[in-house]
Every structure is written in C-alpha cells, then in structure tokens.
Amino acid sequence: MELKNRVIIITGAAQRVGKAIAARLAEDSPKLVIHYNRSVVSARKFVRELQGKNVEAVALQADLADPFQIRRLVAQTVDRFGTVDVLINNAAVFYRTPFPDISEHDWEKFMRVNLRAPFLLSREVSKIMLEKGNGKIINIADVGGIRPWANFIPYSVSKAGLIMLTQALAKALAPKVTVNAVAPGPVLLPENYTDEQKAISSEQTLLKRVGNLRDVTEAIYFLLAGSDFMTGAVIPVDGGRAIL
C-alpha cells in the first residue's frame, strides 16, 4: 500500500510508541489522526510539529473505554478526511497487578481498553474498508500476550485476546482487508527502571539487549507499505524473548 494521502488512525499517538509510529509513517505523507485521551498538550504539540513538516494531521480525543467515544472518533475522522484506510490499535493500559490482589475494576479496565476498544474500532472502520474494497488494520500486541507474566495477568490476558482477535478478524475480513499484529518485547523500558532492572530486561532476551522504537516502527511500516500479502500474522519484535 502506498501511504501518501492515506488516512491513518493511530490510537494513543501523543507519546511513546504511538508517537514514534506516527513520526515514521509521516515520512510518506499520509493523513494522520493522532488519537489521545488525556495527553491533550502533547497531542496538539505533536500535530503542530507534523503540520510544520507539511503532513496533514489532526488530534482527536476519545476515552477508548467508552463505546460512544469510539464511534465518535471514527465519525470525526470520516468527517475530516472522508474515509479510513488504516487503523493502528496502539493505545493500551499497562500497570502491575500482583495476584491475588487484582480487583474487578482492574480486570475490567484492561479488557475495555486493551481488547474491547480494538474490537469496536476495527468493527467501525471495517465497514468503511469493506465498502471501498481495501484497508489495513494493525494491532500492537505484546510478548506478554504470548508468554504470561505473573504480576501482569489482566494485561497478558488482554494482549493474548488481541492476538486471537487479530487472527479472527483476518479471516472475517479477507480478502479485502488485512489484519496483522506486532508483538514488541523490551523496546521502551519504563522511565523509572533502575540499572538493575534494565540489565535484567536485557538478559531476558536471546540477543542480550533491549531493542528500540525503530525496531517496532519498521515492522509496522513493512506491514503497511512493504507487503500486501500478509494477514493474520503476529510479528514478534522482542529479541527472542518469547522463546527464551
């Protein structure tokens, strides 16, 4: 798929991984929807930076735990750009949840944002994509959805569900719409990690180092612009951590 002038929604794109994805795709001059929930200042600043590089971009707010706001996000995108060509489900909730102290609220929060929201967004945009005969959906999964993390059970379950959703949607939307996932490992460590925690993260990969954001963004770029003959795939970008 040639990305120039393609309309791309990226959820959680005001910072961290989502921002890096948007910045990489901006090199090909698409029309970008920078979704955010609470990071309004960061989102608007990023959009101004993109516009300064002659990239057509808009910041749109939505709480992805709310189905109404999800529908509104897609509707606003269509009102602004006329269609949707690509959806990248990147936004996610991530925090430590030791067992057995996981609350029902924690569980529901992970499932609403990390799994239900990608499903609802995919359902909304797929109607548009199927009608026009093409489109691409990319889900940002996690190595934690392949190998369970005892202190992050709701997160791991939500990402495992996202991997299954990817494969199920690939079947349901073929042959017109492709659906793939990228499963990052340690590529962007928490800012409060100690040197010891960073060293452990490196040791927990076959390559004995952490990756970087470009490792992830290049995998996504390949799925969008490098190949139109992949669907239902889950690409680990984890330094071999999933098989260690």
Secondary structure by P-SEA (a helix, b strand, c coil): cccccbbbbbccccccaaaaaaaaacccccccccccccaaaaaaaaaaaaaaaccbbbbbbbccccaaaaaaaaaaaaaacccccbbbccbbbbbbbccccccaaaaaaaaacccaaaaaaaaaaaaaaaaaccbbbbbbccccccccccccaaaaaaaaaaaaaaaaaaaaacccbbbbbbbbccccccccccaaaaaaaaaaccccccccaaaaaaaaaaacccccccccbbbbcccccccc
